[in-house]
């Protein structure tokens, strides 16, 4: 799953989605995702790209149903879900999901 595919998949959850940050303050629950990419190896024109993702879910209340929707999007992927913490400065709960995808990119 490349970053564009992840963004489109997250949009199906029905919450606002942004890469890294929103330019305006959000009044509803929302999702932020970030990623890094490591490109390695070249085997007869193929490169391996490992995308390491973090999805952050910000909610006014603990939203297990939304957490489950995120996990459902990532079925078959090893995902580490953080403990939900309350951010006093944001007046929101934060739950993070981290995972990686390895993609073979051919020329």
C-alpha positions as CSV (number, residue, x, y, z in Angstrom):
1,X,0.0,0.0,0.0
2,X,1.6,3.3,-1.1
3,X,0.8,6.6,0.7
4,X,-1.9,7.6,-1.8
5,X,-3.7,4.3,-1.4
6,X,-3.5,4.6,2.4
7,X,-5.0,8.1,2.2
8,X,-7.9,7.0,0.0
9,X,-8.5,4.0,2.3
10,X,-8.6,6.2,5.4
11,X,-11.1,8.6,3.7
12,X,-13.6,5.7,3.7
13,X,-13.8,5.8,7.5
14,X,-15.7,9.1,7.2
15,X,-13.4,11.4,9.2
16,X,-11.2,14.2,7.9
17,X,-7.8,12.9,6.9
18,X,-4.5,14.8,6.4
19,X,-0.9,14.0,5.9
20,X,1.1,15.3,8.9
21,X,-1.2,18.2,9.9
22,X,-4.3,20.2,9.1
23,X,-3.9,23.9,8.2
24,X,-7.0,24.8,10.2
25,X,-8.0,23.7,13.7
26,X,-10.3,20.7,13.5
27,X,-13.6,20.8,15.5
28,X,-14.5,17.1,14.8
29,X,-12.7,13.9,15.3
30,X,-9.9,13.4,12.7
31,X,-7.0,11.3,11.4
32,X,-3.4,12.2,10.7
33,X,-1.0,9.9,8.9
34,X,2.8,10.2,8.4
35,X,5.2,7.9,6.7
36,X,8.8,7.3,5.8
37,X,10.2,5.3,2.9
38,X,13.3,3.2,2.7
39,X,14.4,2.2,-0.8
40,X,16.8,-0.7,-1.1
41,X,18.3,-3.3,-3.3
42,X,18.1,-3.5,-7.0
43,X,17.5,-7.0,-8.4
44,X,17.4,-6.8,-12.2
45,X,15.6,-3.5,-12.2
46,X,13.4,-4.1,-9.2
47,X,13.7,-1.9,-6.0
48,X,12.3,-2.7,-2.6
49,X,10.4,0.1,-1.0
50,X,9.5,-0.2,2.7
51,X,6.9,2.3,3.8
52,X,6.6,2.8,7.6
53,X,3.3,4.4,8.6
54,X,1.8,6.0,11.6
55,X,-1.9,6.8,11.8
56,X,-3.1,9.0,14.6
57,X,-6.7,9.0,15.6
58,X,-7.8,12.1,17.5
59,X,-11.3,11.9,19.2
60,X,-13.3,13.7,21.8
61,X,-14.3,10.4,23.3
62,X,-12.7,6.9,23.2
63,X,-14.0,5.6,19.9
64,X,-13.5,1.8,19.7
65,X,-15.7,1.5,16.7
66,X,-13.4,3.9,14.7
67,X,-10.3,2.1,16.0
68,X,-11.8,-1.2,14.7
69,X,-12.5,0.4,11.3
70,X,-8.8,1.4,11.0
71,X,-7.8,-2.2,12.0
72,X,-10.3,-3.6,9.4
73,X,-8.6,-1.6,6.7
74,X,-5.3,-3.2,7.7
75,X,-6.4,-6.8,7.8
76,X,-3.5,-9.1,7.2
77,X,-0.9,-6.4,8.3
78,X,1.0,-6.5,11.5
79,X,-0.2,-3.4,13.3
80,X,0.9,-2.0,16.7
81,X,-1.9,-0.1,18.4
82,X,-0.8,2.3,21.2
83,X,-2.6,2.8,24.4
84,X,-5.1,5.6,24.1
85,X,-4.0,8.7,25.9
86,X,-5.7,11.9,26.7
87,X,-4.1,15.1,25.5
88,X,-5.2,17.9,27.8
89,X,-3.9,20.6,25.5
90,X,-6.0,19.3,22.6
91,X,-9.0,18.1,24.8
92,X,-8.9,14.9,22.8
93,X,-7.9,11.3,23.0
94,X,-5.1,10.0,20.8
95,X,-4.6,6.4,19.6
96,X,-1.7,5.6,17.3
97,X,-1.3,2.7,14.8
98,X,2.1,1.9,13.4
99,X,2.8,-0.6,10.6
100,X,4.9,-1.2,7.5
101,X,4.4,-2.3,3.9
102,X,7.1,-3.7,1.7
103,X,6.5,-3.1,-2.0
104,X,8.5,-4.3,-5.0
105,X,8.8,-1.5,-7.6
106,X,9.7,-2.7,-11.0
107,X,11.2,-0.5,-13.8
